[in-house]
Amino acid sequence: MEICTSKFLNYDLLSSGVVVPVRISMFPPQRLLGELPYELKYGARALQPERHMIGEWPRFSTGMWAKLEAIGVEKIASQLAAISRAVRAWRSCATRTSPGRGGTGATASW
């Protein structure tokens, strides 16, 4: 599994199917940006800030680090691995139902 960061406005990359968009923001980006040209199906709650962290950087940073340390690397890795497994399963299913294999022609949207 490879992890990279990007802004929600990186439409070309996030619509390409090369990466899977995963929300780690506190609020869904659609509230600020409107509809996105890609599906934002997954979220990693362990990596999402909480309301009490809102404020200047020192407050946010301290709160976020405390949250991450409390959750632990193993649990965060487990959440990301679960997303990776779900994506692989979905893509495998979409591949099996492609027109060239006698399926319905389902295609991946990301």
N, C-alpha and C positions, 0 to 999 in steps of 0.2 A: 504494500500500500504506500502510495506517495501522497504527501500532503502539501498543498500550497495555499497561499492566501491571495485574495483578490477582492476588489470592490464589486458591489452588485452591478455597477455600471459597465463592467468589462463584458459587454454583451457578446462580442465575437468569441471570446474564449469560453464563456459560460454556456453559449448556445452550440458550441462545436461538437459536443459529445465526447471530447477528449478528457474532460474532467466532469465530476459530479458536484454541482453546487450544494453546499451544506451551510445552513444558516447558523451563525454563531452570534448574531446581533440580538440585543435585548428585545427589540420590536421587529415585527415583519417589515421588510423594506418597502412593501407595496404601499404602506401608509404614507411614505414620503415620496416614493418614485412612481407610483401607479403600477399598472400591469407590467410585468417583466416579460421579455421575449423568450424566456426559458422557464422550465418548471423548477420550482424550489420545493422539492418534495421532502427533503431531509433536514433535520436540525440536530445539533449536538448540544443538548441542554447543559451538560457539564461545562461547556465552553462559553455559555451565554452569561453575560453579567446580570446582576439582580438590581432591582430598583434602589435599594439602599446604597448602592455603589455610585449612583449618579452624583456628579460634582467635579471638582477639579482633579487633575491627574494624581496628586498624592493620595487623595481619598480613594479614587477608582483603583489605582495600582495596588494599594495596600489591601483593599477588599477583594480584588480579583485574585491576587496571589494567595491570600488566605483561603479562598474558595477552592482554588486548584489544588493546594496542598492538602486540604481536608478531603477532597474527593479522591485524590491519588492518581498516579500515572496509570496504574493497572485498570482502573474503572474507566478512565478517559479513553485509553487504548481499546478497551472492550466495546465502548459505544461506537467508536470509529470503525472498528472491525465489523460490528453488526451492520453498519451502513454499507460497508464494502461488500459483505456477503449478500445483502439484499440486492444491491446493484448487480452483482455478478449473476445472481439467480434470475433477476428480471431480464438481463441481457441475454442469458442463455435461453430463456423461454422465448424471447422475441426472435432470436436466431432460429430456433426450431420451428417457428411459425411463419418463416419468410416464404414468399411465393415460390422461390426456387426449390423448396423442399416440400411442396404440396400443402403448405399451410394457408393461413388466411391473409397473409400480407401485413401482419402487424409490424410496426417499426418502432424503434426507440425514439423517444422525444428528447433525449439528452445524451 
